[in-house]
Amino acid sequence: MRMSRKIGGVICAVVLVAAVNASGFAMPPNTSSPRISGGGWIPTTVVGDGKGTFGMSVRGIGTDVSGTITYHDKLNDITVKSTALTSVTPPSDPFPCAMILGTATVNGQPDVALRVSACDTQEHGRIGDAFEISVGDEDEPLYEALGPLGGGNIQVHGMEVPQ
């Protein structure tokens, strides 16, 4: 379908493209692929106001994954930015968390191993949701933080999430 309109003396055209099924009916875009999205913060200190803020948008399952994860802990001067995501393991009973693996830059240092657990335990809001991040060697990480969300929300879409 093509629509055009004159705006300020310029003709603007919009072309709408839709997939159609065998009967010729328009089909909605595929939004069923598994994905994890969210943002918020976790406490990084037992006493005080240390916060680790994060944002993520991850699509796929197994080794066919893409997306980004960012994390910043101002108090401890840590900034993590994913550079490649290599796998997503979906939640499984009794562990309601998806595990995401990849590599990241940590304070500018490239090619650091990245492990994130994103837990979506409630449909609406942060109550029960949790976030864990670990960078560096699994046995001796450069940095790790975990905890229930102090604010924000994590959503796991298209994967069974045990409640």
Phi and psi in radians as a Rosetta constraint file:
Dihedral C 1 N 2 CA 2 C 2 CIRCULARHARMONIC -2.174 0.35
Dihedral N 2 CA 2 C 2 N 3 CIRCULARHARMONIC 2.308 0.35
Dihedral C 2 N 3 CA 3 C 3 CIRCULARHARMONIC -2.215 0.35
Dihedral N 3 CA 3 C 3 N 4 CIRCULARHARMONIC 2.468 0.35
Dihedral C 3 N 4 CA 4 C 4 CIRCULARHARMONIC -2.354 0.35
Dihedral N 4 CA 4 C 4 N 5 CIRCULARHARMONIC 2.724 0.35
Dihedral C 4 N 5 CA 5 C 5 CIRCULARHARMONIC -2.674 0.35
Dihedral N 5 CA 5 C 5 N 6 CIRCULARHARMONIC 2.503 0.35
Dihedral C 5 N 6 CA 6 C 6 CIRCULARHARMONIC -1.584 0.35
Dihedral N 6 CA 6 C 6 N 7 CIRCULARHARMONIC 2.118 0.35
Dihedral C 6 N 7 CA 7 C 7 CIRCULARHARMONIC -2.210 0.35
Dihedral N 7 CA 7 C 7 N 8 CIRCULARHARMONIC 1.992 0.35
Dihedral C 7 N 8 CA 8 C 8 CIRCULARHARMONIC 1.004 0.35
Dihedral N 8 CA 8 C 8 N 9 CIRCULARHARMONIC 0.667 0.35
Dihedral C 8 N 9 CA 9 C 9 CIRCULARHARMONIC 1.462 0.35
Dihedral N 9 CA 9 C 9 N 10 CIRCULARHARMONIC -0.015 0.35
Dihedral C 9 N 10 CA 10 C 10 CIRCULARHARMONIC -1.983 0.35
Dihedral N 10 CA 10 C 10 N 11 CIRCULARHARMONIC 2.329 0.35
Dihedral C 10 N 11 CA 11 C 11 CIRCULARHARMONIC -1.517 0.35
Dihedral N 11 CA 11 C 11 N 12 CIRCULARHARMONIC 2.113 0.35
Dihedral C 11 N 12 CA 12 C 12 CIRCULARHARMONIC -1.879 0.35
Dihedral N 12 CA 12 C 12 N 13 CIRCULARHARMONIC 2.349 0.35
Dihedral C 12 N 13 CA 13 C 13 CIRCULARHARMONIC -2.065 0.35
Dihedral N 13 CA 13 C 13 N 14 CIRCULARHARMONIC 2.468 0.35
Dihedral C 13 N 14 CA 14 C 14 CIRCULARHARMONIC -2.152 0.35
Dihedral N 14 CA 14 C 14 N 15 CIRCULARHARMONIC 2.231 0.35
Dihedral C 14 N 15 CA 15 C 15 CIRCULARHARMONIC -1.916 0.35
Dihedral N 15 CA 15 C 15 N 16 CIRCULARHARMONIC 2.132 0.35
Dihedral C 15 N 16 CA 16 C 16 CIRCULARHARMONIC -1.751 0.35
Dihedral N 16 CA 16 C 16 N 17 CIRCULARHARMONIC 2.224 0.35
Dihedral C 16 N 17 CA 17 C 17 CIRCULARHARMONIC -2.086 0.35
Dihedral N 17 CA 17 C 17 N 18 CIRCULARHARMONIC 2.297 0.35
Dihedral C 17 N 18 CA 18 C 18 CIRCULARHARMONIC -2.359 0.35
Dihedral N 18 CA 18 C 18 N 19 CIRCULARHARMONIC 2.515 0.35
Dihedral C 18 N 19 CA 19 C 19 CIRCULARHARMONIC -1.292 0.35
Dihedral N 19 CA 19 C 19 N 20 CIRCULARHARMONIC 2.566 0.35
Dihedral C 19 N 20 CA 20 C 20 CIRCULARHARMONIC -2.182 0.35
Dihedral N 20 CA 20 C 20 N 21 CIRCULARHARMONIC 2.613 0.35
Dihedral C 20 N 21 CA 21 C 21 CIRCULARHARMONIC -1.518 0.35
Dihedral N 21 CA 21 C 21 N 22 CIRCULARHARMONIC -3.089 0.35
Dihedral C 21 N 22 CA 22 C 22 CIRCULARHARMONIC -1.058 0.35
Dihedral N 22 CA 22 C 22 N 23 CIRCULARHARMONIC -0.435 0.35
Dihedral C 22 N 23 CA 23 C 23 CIRCULARHARMONIC -1.513 0.35
Dihedral N 23 CA 23 C 23 N 24 CIRCULARHARMONIC -0.035 0.35
Dihedral C 23 N 24 CA 24 C 24 CIRCULARHARMONIC 1.526 0.35
Dihedral N 24 CA 24 C 24 N 25 CIRCULARHARMONIC 0.130 0.35
Dihedral C 24 N 25 CA 25 C 25 CIRCULARHARMONIC -1.549 0.35
Dihedral N 25 CA 25 C 25 N 26 CIRCULARHARMONIC 2.451 0.35
Dihedral C 25 N 26 CA 26 C 26 CIRCULARHARMONIC -1.127 0.35
Dihedral N 26 CA 26 C 26 N 27 CIRCULARHARMONIC 2.437 0.35
Dihedral C 26 N 27 CA 27 C 27 CIRCULARHARMONIC -1.927 0.35
Dihedral N 27 CA 27 C 27 N 28 CIRCULARHARMONIC 2.509 0.35
Dihedral C 27 N 28 CA 28 C 28 CIRCULARHARMONIC -1.194 0.35
Dihedral N 28 CA 28 C 28 N 29 CIRCULARHARMONIC 2.750 0.35
Dihedral C 28 N 29 CA 29 C 29 CIRCULARHARMONIC -1.081 0.35
Dihedral N 29 CA 29 C 29 N 30 CIRCULARHARMONIC 2.666 0.35
Dihedral C 29 N 30 CA 30 C 30 CIRCULARHARMONIC -1.304 0.35
Dihedral N 30 CA 30 C 30 N 31 CIRCULARHARMONIC 1.930 0.35
Dihedral C 30 N 31 CA 31 C 31 CIRCULARHARMONIC -2.029 0.35
Dihedral N 31 CA 31 C 31 N 32 CIRCULARHARMONIC 0.256 0.35
Dihedral C 31 N 32 CA 32 C 32 CIRCULARHARMONIC -1.549 0.35
Dihedral N 32 CA 32 C 32 N 33 CIRCULARHARMONIC -0.109 0.35
Dihedral C 32 N 33 CA 33 C 33 CIRCULARHARMONIC -1.162 0.35
Dihedral N 33 CA 33 C 33 N 34 CIRCULARHARMONIC 2.477 0.35
Dihedral C 33 N 34 CA 34 C 34 CIRCULARHARMONIC -1.019 0.35
Dihedral N 34 CA 34 C 34 N 35 CIRCULARHARMONIC 2.440 0.35
Dihedral C 34 N 35 CA 35 C 35 CIRCULARHARMONIC -2.658 0.35
Dihedral N 35 CA 35 C 35 N 36 CIRCULARHARMONIC 2.741 0.35
Dihedral C 35 N 36 CA 36 C 36 CIRCULARHARMONIC -2.254 0.35
Dihedral N 36 CA 36 C 36 N 37 CIRCULARHARMONIC 2.257 0.35
Dihedral C 36 N 37 CA 37 C 37 CIRCULARHARMONIC -2.449 0.35
Dihedral N 37 CA 37 C 37 N 38 CIRCULARHARMONIC 2.722 0.35
Dihedral C 37 N 38 CA 38 C 38 CIRCULARHARMONIC 2.816 0.35
Dihedral N 38 CA 38 C 38 N 39 CIRCULARHARMONIC 3.060 0.35
Dihedral C 38 N 39 CA 39 C 39 CIRCULARHARMONIC -2.932 0.35
Dihedral N 39 CA 39 C 39 N 40 CIRCULARHARMONIC 2.814 0.35
Dihedral C 39 N 40 CA 40 C 40 CIRCULARHARMONIC 2.706 0.35
Dihedral N 40 CA 40 C 40 N 41 CIRCULARHARMONIC -2.619 0.35
Dihedral C 40 N 41 CA 41 C 41 CIRCULARHARMONIC -2.586 0.35
Dihedral N 41 CA 41 C 41 N 42 CIRCULARHARMONIC 2.697 0.35
Dihedral C 41 N 42 CA 42 C 42 CIRCULARHARMONIC -2.175 0.35
Dihedral N 42 CA 42 C 42 N 43 CIRCULARHARMONIC 2.601 0.35
Dihedral C 42 N 43 CA 43 C 43 CIRCULARHARMONIC -1.187 0.35
Dihedral N 43 CA 43 C 43 N 44 CIRCULARHARMONIC 2.440 0.35
Dihedral C 43 N 44 CA 44 C 44 CIRCULARHARMONIC -1.992 0.35
Dihedral N 44 CA 44 C 44 N 45 CIRCULARHARMONIC 0.029 0.35
Dihedral C 44 N 45 CA 45 C 45 CIRCULARHARMONIC -2.356 0.35
Dihedral N 45 CA 45 C 45 N 46 CIRCULARHARMONIC 2.628 0.35
Dihedral C 45 N 46 CA 46 C 46 CIRCULARHARMONIC -1.267 0.35
Dihedral N 46 CA 46 C 46 N 47 CIRCULARHARMONIC -0.715 0.35
Dihedral C 46 N 47 CA 47 C 47 CIRCULARHARMONIC -2.122 0.35
Dihedral N 47 CA 47 C 47 N 48 CIRCULARHARMONIC 2.406 0.35
Dihedral C 47 N 48 CA 48 C 48 CIRCULARHARMONIC 1.880 0.35
Dihedral N 48 CA 48 C 48 N 49 CIRCULARHARMONIC -2.925 0.35
Dihedral C 48 N 49 CA 49 C 49 CIRCULARHARMONIC -2.040 0.35
Dihedral N 49 CA 49 C 49 N 50 CIRCULARHARMONIC 0.572 0.35
Dihedral C 49 N 50 CA 50 C 50 CIRCULARHARMONIC -1.161 0.35
Dihedral N 50 CA 50 C 50 N 51 CIRCULARHARMONIC 2.284 0.35
Dihedral C 50 N 51 CA 51 C 51 CIRCULARHARMONIC -2.344 0.35
Dihedral N 51 CA 51 C 51 N 52 CIRCULARHARMONIC 2.436 0.35
Dihedral C 51 N 52 CA 52 C 52 CIRCULARHARMONIC -1.859 0.35
Dihedral N 52 CA 52 C 52 N 53 CIRCULARHARMONIC 2.024 0.35
Dihedral C 52 N 53 CA 53 C 53 CIRCULARHARMONIC -1.696 0.35
Dihedral N 53 CA 53 C 53 N 54 CIRCULARHARMONIC 2.555 0.35
Dihedral C 53 N 54 CA 54 C 54 CIRCULARHARMONIC -2.516 0.35
Dihedral N 54 CA 54 C 54 N 55 CIRCULARHARMONIC 2.771 0.35
Dihedral C 54 N 55 CA 55 C 55 CIRCULARHARMONIC -2.572 0.35
Dihedral N 55 CA 55 C 55 N 56 CIRCULARHARMONIC 2.497 0.35
Dihedral C 55 N 56 CA 56 C 56 CIRCULARHARMONIC -2.668 0.35
Dihedral N 56 CA 56 C 56 N 57 CIRCULARHARMONIC 2.592 0.35
Dihedral C 56 N 57 CA 57 C 57 CIRCULARHARMONIC -2.556 0.35
Dihedral N 57 CA 57 C 57 N 58 CIRCULARHARMONIC 1.849 0.35
Dihedral C 57 N 58 CA 58 C 58 CIRCULARHARMONIC -2.221 0.35
Dihedral N 58 CA 58 C 58 N 59 CIRCULARHARMONIC 2.337 0.35
Dihedral C 58 N 59 CA 59 C 59 CIRCULARHARMONIC -2.204 0.35
Dihedral N 59 CA 59 C 59 N 60 CIRCULARHARMONIC 2.393 0.35
Dihedral C 59 N 60 CA 60 C 60 CIRCULARHARMONIC 2.003 0.35
Dihedral N 60 CA 60 C 60 N 61 CIRCULARHARMONIC 3.108 0.35
Dihedral C 60 N 61 CA 61 C 61 CIRCULARHARMONIC -2.629 0.35
Dihedral N 61 CA 61 C 61 N 62 CIRCULARHARMONIC 2.700 0.35
Dihedral C 61 N 62 CA 62 C 62 CIRCULARHARMONIC 1.234 0.35
Dihedral N 62 CA 62 C 62 N 63 CIRCULARHARMONIC -2.313 0.35
Dihedral C 62 N 63 CA 63 C 63 CIRCULARHARMONIC -1.795 0.35
Dihedral N 63 CA 63 C 63 N 64 CIRCULARHARMONIC -0.007 0.35
Dihedral C 63 N 64 CA 64 C 64 CIRCULARHARMONIC -1.670 0.35
Dihedral N 64 CA 64 C 64 N 65 CIRCULARHARMONIC 1.357 0.35
Dihedral C 64 N 65 CA 65 C 65 CIRCULARHARMONIC -2.281 0.35
Dihedral N 65 CA 65 C 65 N 66 CIRCULARHARMONIC 2.752 0.35
Dihedral C 65 N 66 CA 66 C 66 CIRCULARHARMONIC -2.646 0.35
Dihedral N 66 CA 66 C 66 N 67 CIRCULARHARMONIC 2.895 0.35
Dihedral C 66 N 67 CA 67 C 67 CIRCULARHARMONIC 2.409 0.35
Dihedral N 67 CA 67 C 67 N 68 CIRCULARHARMONIC -2.966 0.35
Dihedral C 67 N 68 CA 68 C 68 CIRCULARHARMONIC -2.435 0.35
Dihedral N 68 CA 68 C 68 N 69 CIRCULARHARMONIC 2.614 0.35
Dihedral C 68 N 69 CA 69 C 69 CIRCULARHARMONIC -2.375 0.35
Dihedral N 69 CA 69 C 69 N 70 CIRCULARHARMONIC 2.304 0.35
Dihedral C 69 N 70 CA 70 C 70 CIRCULARHARMONIC -2.216 0.35
Dihedral N 70 CA 70 C 70 N 71 CIRCULARHARMONIC 2.603 0.35
Dihedral C 70 N 71 CA 71 C 71 CIRCULARHARMONIC -2.608 0.35
Dihedral N 71 CA 71 C 71 N 72 CIRCULARHARMONIC 2.454 0.35
Dihedral C 71 N 72 CA 72 C 72 CIRCULARHARMONIC -2.496 0.35
Dihedral N 72 CA 72 C 72 N 73 CIRCULARHARMONIC 2.222 0.35
Dihedral C 72 N 73 CA 73 C 73 CIRCULARHARMONIC -2.041 0.35
Dihedral N 73 CA 73 C 73 N 74 CIRCULARHARMONIC 1.739 0.35
Dihedral C 73 N 74 CA 74 C 74 CIRCULARHARMONIC -1.138 0.35
Dihedral N 74 CA 74 C 74 N 75 CIRCULARHARMONIC -0.753 0.35
Dihedral C 74 N 75 CA 75 C 75 CIRCULARHARMONIC -1.043 0.35
Dihedral N 75 CA 75 C 75 N 76 CIRCULARHARMONIC -0.725 0.35
Dihedral C 75 N 76 CA 76 C 76 CIRCULARHARMONIC -1.698 0.35
Dihedral N 76 CA 76 C 76 N 77 CIRCULARHARMONIC 0.110 0.35
Dihedral C 76 N 77 CA 77 C 77 CIRCULARHARMONIC 0.935 0.35
Dihedral N 77 CA 77 C 77 N 78 CIRCULARHARMONIC 0.953 0.35
Dihedral C 77 N 78 CA 78 C 78 CIRCULARHARMONIC -2.144 0.35
Dihedral N 78 CA 78 C 78 N 79 CIRCULARHARMONIC 2.215 0.35
Dihedral C 78 N 79 CA 79 C 79 CIRCULARHARMONIC -2.221 0.35
Dihedral N 79 CA 79 C 79 N 80 CIRCULARHARMONIC 2.193 0.35
Dihedral C 79 N 80 CA 80 C 80 CIRCULARHARMONIC -2.114 0.35
Dihedral N 80 CA 80 C 80 N 81 CIRCULARHARMONIC 2.269 0.35
Dihedral C 80 N 81 CA 81 C 81 CIRCULARHARMONIC -2.316 0.35
Dihedral N 81 CA 81 C 81 N 82 CIRCULARHARMONIC 2.095 0.35
Dihedral C 81 N 82 CA 82 C 82 CIRCULARHARMONIC -1.104 0.35
Dihedral N 82 CA 82 C 82 N 83 CIRCULARHARMONIC 2.511 0.35
Dihedral C 82 N 83 CA 83 C 83 CIRCULARHARMONIC -1.983 0.35
Dihedral N 83 CA 83 C 83 N 84 CIRCULARHARMONIC -0.486 0.35
Dihedral C 83 N 84 CA 84 C 84 CIRCULARHARMONIC -2.712 0.35
Dihedral N 84 CA 84 C 84 N 85 CIRCULARHARMONIC 2.335 0.35
Dihedral C 84 N 85 CA 85 C 85 CIRCULARHARMONIC -1.826 0.35
Dihedral N 85 CA 85 C 85 N 86 CIRCULARHARMONIC 2.301 0.35
Dihedral C 85 N 86 CA 86 C 86 CIRCULARHARMONIC -1.913 0.35
Dihedral N 86 CA 86 C 86 N 87 CIRCULARHARMONIC -0.448 0.35
Dihedral C 86 N 87 CA 87 C 87 CIRCULARHARMONIC -2.822 0.35
Dihedral N 87 CA 87 C 87 N 88 CIRCULARHARMONIC 2.662 0.35
Dihedral C 87 N 88 CA 88 C 88 CIRCULARHARMONIC -2.274 0.35
Dihedral N 88 CA 88 C 88 N 89 CIRCULARHARMONIC 2.173 0.35
Dihedral C 88 N 89 CA 89 C 89 CIRCULARHARMONIC -1.801 0.35
Dihedral N 89 CA 89 C 89 N 90 CIRCULARHARMONIC 2.139 0.35
Dihedral C 89 N 90 CA 90 C 90 CIRCULARHARMONIC -1.232 0.35
Dihedral N 90 CA 90 C 90 N 91 CIRCULARHARMONIC 2.850 0.35
Dihedral C 90 N 91 CA 91 C 91 CIRCULARHARMONIC -1.046 0.35
Dihedral N 91 CA 91 C 91 N 92 CIRCULARHARMONIC 2.624 0.35
Dihedral C 91 N 92 CA 92 C 92 CIRCULARHARMONIC -2.523 0.35
Dihedral N 92 CA 92 C 92 N 93 CIRCULARHARMONIC 2.608 0.35
Dihedral C 92 N 93 CA 93 C 93 CIRCULARHARMONIC -1.140 0.35
Dihedral N 93 CA 93 C 93 N 94 CIRCULARHARMONIC 2.291 0.35
Dihedral C 93 N 94 CA 94 C 94 CIRCULARHARMONIC -1.700 0.35
Dihedral N 94 CA 94 C 94 N 95 CIRCULARHARMONIC 0.271 0.35
Dihedral C 94 N 95 CA 95 C 95 CIRCULARHARMONIC -1.736 0.35
Dihedral N 95 CA 95 C 95 N 96 CIRCULARHARMONIC 1.778 0.35
Dihedral C 95 N 96 CA 96 C 96 CIRCULARHARMONIC -1.457 0.35
Dihedral N 96 CA 96 C 96 N 97 CIRCULARHARMONIC 0.617 0.35
Dihedral C 96 N 97 CA 97 C 97 CIRCULARHARMONIC -2.153 0.35
Dihedral N 97 CA 97 C 97 N 98 CIRCULARHARMONIC 2.459 0.35
Dihedral C 97 N 98 CA 98 C 98 CIRCULARHARMONIC -1.574 0.35
Dihedral N 98 CA 98 C 98 N 99 CIRCULARHARMONIC 2.442 0.35
Dihedral C 98 N 99 CA 99 C 99 CIRCULARHARMONIC -1.850 0.35
Dihedral N 99 CA 99 C 99 N 100 CIRCULARHARMONIC 2.235 0.35
Dihedral C 99 N 100 CA 100 C 100 CIRCULARHARMONIC -2.071 0.35
Dihedral N 100 CA 100 C 100 N 101 CIRCULARHARMONIC 2.257 0.35
Dihedral C 100 N 101 CA 101 C 101 CIRCULARHARMONIC -2.081 0.35
Dihedral N 101 CA 101 C 101 N 102 CIRCULARHARMONIC 2.626 0.35
Dihedral C 101 N 102 CA 102 C 102 CIRCULARHARMONIC 3.095 0.35
Dihedral N 102 CA 102 C 102 N 103 CIRCULARHARMONIC -2.743 0.35
Dihedral C 102 N 103 CA 103 C 103 CIRCULARHARMONIC -2.217 0.35
Dihedral N 103 CA 103 C 103 N 104 CIRCULARHARMONIC 2.795 0.35
Dihedral C 103 N 104 CA 104 C 104 CIRCULARHARMONIC -2.656 0.35
Dihedral N 104 CA 104 C 104 N 105 CIRCULARHARMONIC 2.921 0.35
Dihedral C 104 N 105 CA 105 C 105 CIRCULARHARMONIC -1.695 0.35
Dihedral N 105 CA 105 C 105 N 106 CIRCULARHARMONIC 2.438 0.35
Dihedral C 105 N 106 CA 106 C 106 CIRCULARHARMONIC -2.141 0.35
Dihedral N 106 CA 106 C 106 N 107 CIRCULARHARMONIC 1.962 0.35
Dihedral C 106 N 107 CA 107 C 107 CIRCULARHARMONIC 0.884 0.35
Dihedral N 107 CA 107 C 107 N 108 CIRCULARHARMONIC 0.680 0.35
Dihedral C 107 N 108 CA 108 C 108 CIRCULARHARMONIC 1.571 0.35
Dihedral N 108 CA 108 C 108 N 109 CIRCULARHARMONIC -0.248 0.35
Dihedral C 108 N 109 CA 109 C 109 CIRCULARHARMONIC -1.357 0.35
Dihedral N 109 CA 109 C 109 N 110 CIRCULARHARMONIC 2.077 0.35
Dihedral C 109 N 110 CA 110 C 110 CIRCULARHARMONIC -1.422 0.35
Dihedral N 110 CA 110 C 110 N 111 CIRCULARHARMONIC 2.917 0.35
Dihedral C 110 N 111 CA 111 C 111 CIRCULARHARMONIC 1.001 0.35
Dihedral N 111 CA 111 C 111 N 112 CIRCULARHARMONIC 0.791 0.35
Dihedral C 111 N 112 CA 112 C 112 CIRCULARHARMONIC -1.745 0.35
Dihedral N 112 CA 112 C 112 N 113 CIRCULARHARMONIC 2.351 0.35
Dihedral C 112 N 113 CA 113 C 113 CIRCULARHARMONIC -1.056 0.35
Dihedral N 113 CA 113 C 113 N 114 CIRCULARHARMONIC 2.413 0.35
Dihedral C 113 N 114 CA 114 C 114 CIRCULARHARMONIC -2.186 0.35
Dihedral N 114 CA 114 C 114 N 115 CIRCULARHARMONIC 2.298 0.35
Dihedral C 114 N 115 CA 115 C 115 CIRCULARHARMONIC -2.314 0.35
Dihedral N 115 CA 115 C 115 N 116 CIRCULARHARMONIC 2.211 0.35
Dihedral C 115 N 116 CA 116 C 116 CIRCULARHARMONIC -2.303 0.35
Dihedral N 116 CA 116 C 116 N 117 CIRCULARHARMONIC 2.364 0.35
Dihedral C 116 N 117 CA 117 C 117 CIRCULARHARMONIC -1.962 0.35
Dihedral N 117 CA 117 C 117 N 118 CIRCULARHARMONIC 2.216 0.35
Dihedral C 117 N 118 CA 118 C 118 CIRCULARHARMONIC -2.072 0.35
Dihedral N 118 CA 118 C 118 N 119 CIRCULARHARMONIC 2.054 0.35
Dihedral C 118 N 119 CA 119 C 119 CIRCULARHARMONIC -1.946 0.35
Dihedral N 119 CA 119 C 119 N 120 CIRCULARHARMONIC 2.120 0.35
Dihedral C 119 N 120 CA 120 C 120 CIRCULARHARMONIC -2.015 0.35
Dihedral N 120 CA 120 C 120 N 121 CIRCULARHARMONIC 1.676 0.35
Dihedral C 120 N 121 CA 121 C 121 CIRCULARHARMONIC -1.821 0.35
Dihedral N 121 CA 121 C 121 N 122 CIRCULARHARMONIC -0.162 0.35
Dihedral C 121 N 122 CA 122 C 122 CIRCULARHARMONIC -2.297 0.35
Dihedral N 122 CA 122 C 122 N 123 CIRCULARHARMONIC 2.497 0.35
Dihedral C 122 N 123 CA 123 C 123 CIRCULARHARMONIC -1.199 0.35
Dihedral N 123 CA 123 C 123 N 124 CIRCULARHARMONIC -0.638 0.35
Dihedral C 123 N 124 CA 124 C 124 CIRCULARHARMONIC -2.141 0.35
Dihedral N 124 CA 124 C 124 N 125 CIRCULARHARMONIC 1.960 0.35
Dihedral C 124 N 125 CA 125 C 125 CIRCULARHARMONIC 1.623 0.35
Dihedral N 125 CA 125 C 125 N 126 CIRCULARHARMONIC -3.067 0.35
Dihedral C 125 N 126 CA 126 C 126 CIRCULARHARMONIC -1.543 0.35
Dihedral N 126 CA 126 C 126 N 127 CIRCULARHARMONIC -0.241 0.35
Dihedral C 126 N 127 CA 127 C 127 CIRCULARHARMONIC -1.056 0.35
Dihedral N 127 CA 127 C 127 N 128 CIRCULARHARMONIC 2.026 0.35
Dihedral C 127 N 128 CA 128 C 128 CIRCULARHARMONIC 1.625 0.35
Dihedral N 128 CA 128 C 128 N 129 CIRCULARHARMONIC -0.360 0.35
Dihedral C 128 N 129 CA 129 C 129 CIRCULARHARMONIC -1.202 0.35
Dihedral N 129 CA 129 C 129 N 130 CIRCULARHARMONIC 2.611 0.35
Dihedral C 129 N 130 CA 130 C 130 CIRCULARHARMONIC -2.539 0.35
Dihedral N 130 CA 130 C 130 N 131 CIRCULARHARMONIC 2.774 0.35
Dihedral C 130 N 131 CA 131 C 131 CIRCULARHARMONIC -2.437 0.35
Dihedral N 131 CA 131 C 131 N 132 CIRCULARHARMONIC 2.399 0.35
Dihedral C 131 N 132 CA 132 C 132 CIRCULARHARMONIC -2.360 0.35
Dihedral N 132 CA 132 C 132 N 133 CIRCULARHARMONIC 2.383 0.35
Dihedral C 132 N 133 CA 133 C 133 CIRCULARHARMONIC -2.330 0.35
Dihedral N 133 CA 133 C 133 N 134 CIRCULARHARMONIC 2.443 0.35
Dihedral C 133 N 134 CA 134 C 134 CIRCULARHARMONIC -2.484 0.35
Dihedral N 134 CA 134 C 134 N 135 CIRCULARHARMONIC 2.294 0.35
Dihedral C 134 N 135 CA 135 C 135 CIRCULARHARMONIC -2.212 0.35
Dihedral N 135 CA 135 C 135 N 136 CIRCULARHARMONIC 2.516 0.35
Dihedral C 135 N 136 CA 136 C 136 CIRCULARHARMONIC 1.732 0.35
Dihedral N 136 CA 136 C 136 N 137 CIRCULARHARMONIC -2.889 0.35
Dihedral C 136 N 137 CA 137 C 137 CIRCULARHARMONIC -1.030 0.35
Dihedral N 137 CA 137 C 137 N 138 CIRCULARHARMONIC 2.383 0.35
Dihedral C 137 N 138 CA 138 C 138 CIRCULARHARMONIC -1.076 0.35
Dihedral N 138 CA 138 C 138 N 139 CIRCULARHARMONIC -0.630 0.35
Dihedral C 138 N 139 CA 139 C 139 CIRCULARHARMONIC -1.363 0.35
Dihedral N 139 CA 139 C 139 N 140 CIRCULARHARMONIC -0.599 0.35
Dihedral C 139 N 140 CA 140 C 140 CIRCULARHARMONIC -2.373 0.35
Dihedral N 140 CA 140 C 140 N 141 CIRCULARHARMONIC 1.384 0.35
Dihedral C 140 N 141 CA 141 C 141 CIRCULARHARMONIC -1.157 0.35
Dihedral N 141 CA 141 C 141 N 142 CIRCULARHARMONIC 2.625 0.35
Dihedral C 141 N 142 CA 142 C 142 CIRCULARHARMONIC -1.184 0.35
Dihedral N 142 CA 142 C 142 N 143 CIRCULARHARMONIC -0.614 0.35
Dihedral C 142 N 143 CA 143 C 143 CIRCULARHARMONIC -2.770 0.35
Dihedral N 143 CA 143 C 143 N 144 CIRCULARHARMONIC 2.506 0.35
Dihedral C 143 N 144 CA 144 C 144 CIRCULARHARMONIC -2.648 0.35
Dihedral N 144 CA 144 C 144 N 145 CIRCULARHARMONIC 2.593 0.35
Dihedral C 144 N 145 CA 145 C 145 CIRCULARHARMONIC -2.654 0.35
Dihedral N 145 CA 145 C 145 N 146 CIRCULARHARMONIC 2.566 0.35
Dihedral C 145 N 146 CA 146 C 146 CIRCULARHARMONIC -2.742 0.35
Dihedral N 146 CA 146 C 146 N 147 CIRCULARHARMONIC 2.726 0.35
Dihedral C 146 N 147 CA 147 C 147 CIRCULARHARMONIC 2.817 0.35
Dihedral N 147 CA 147 C 147 N 148 CIRCULARHARMONIC 3.017 0.35
Dihedral C 147 N 148 CA 148 C 148 CIRCULARHARMONIC -1.223 0.35
Dihedral N 148 CA 148 C 148 N 149 CIRCULARHARMONIC 2.641 0.35
Dihedral C 148 N 149 CA 149 C 149 CIRCULARHARMONIC -1.139 0.35
Dihedral N 149 CA 149 C 149 N 150 CIRCULARHARMONIC 2.334 0.35
Dihedral C 149 N 150 CA 150 C 150 CIRCULARHARMONIC -1.531 0.35
Dihedral N 150 CA 150 C 150 N 151 CIRCULARHARMONIC -0.314 0.35
Dihedral C 150 N 151 CA 151 C 151 CIRCULARHARMONIC -2.957 0.35
Dihedral N 151 CA 151 C 151 N 152 CIRCULARHARMONIC 2.665 0.35
Dihedral C 151 N 152 CA 152 C 152 CIRCULARHARMONIC 1.848 0.35
Dihedral N 152 CA 152 C 152 N 153 CIRCULARHARMONIC -2.818 0.35
Dihedral C 152 N 153 CA 153 C 153 CIRCULARHARMONIC -2.811 0.35
Dihedral N 153 CA 153 C 153 N 154 CIRCULARHARMONIC 2.556 0.35
Dihedral C 153 N 154 CA 154 C 154 CIRCULARHARMONIC -2.099 0.35
Dihedral N 154 CA 154 C 154 N 155 CIRCULARHARMONIC 2.353 0.35
Dihedral C 154 N 155 CA 155 C 155 CIRCULARHARMONIC -2.185 0.35
Dihedral N 155 CA 155 C 155 N 156 CIRCULARHARMONIC 2.215 0.35
Dihedral C 155 N 156 CA 156 C 156 CIRCULARHARMONIC -1.885 0.35
Dihedral N 156 CA 156 C 156 N 157 CIRCULARHARMONIC 2.044 0.35
Dihedral C 156 N 157 CA 157 C 157 CIRCULARHARMONIC -1.935 0.35
Dihedral N 157 CA 157 C 157 N 158 CIRCULARHARMONIC 2.411 0.35
Dihedral C 157 N 158 CA 158 C 158 CIRCULARHARMONIC 1.295 0.35
Dihedral N 158 CA 158 C 158 N 159 CIRCULARHARMONIC 0.275 0.35
Dihedral C 158 N 159 CA 159 C 159 CIRCULARHARMONIC -2.284 0.35
Dihedral N 159 CA 159 C 159 N 160 CIRCULARHARMONIC 2.493 0.35
Dihedral C 159 N 160 CA 160 C 160 CIRCULARHARMONIC -1.131 0.35
Dihedral N 160 CA 160 C 160 N 161 CIRCULARHARMONIC 2.211 0.35
Dihedral C 160 N 161 CA 161 C 161 CIRCULARHARMONIC -2.022 0.35
Dihedral N 161 CA 161 C 161 N 162 CIRCULARHARMONIC 1.923 0.35
Dihedral C 161 N 162 CA 162 C 162 CIRCULARHARMONIC -1.076 0.35
Dihedral N 162 CA 162 C 162 N 163 CIRCULARHARMONIC 2.390 0.35
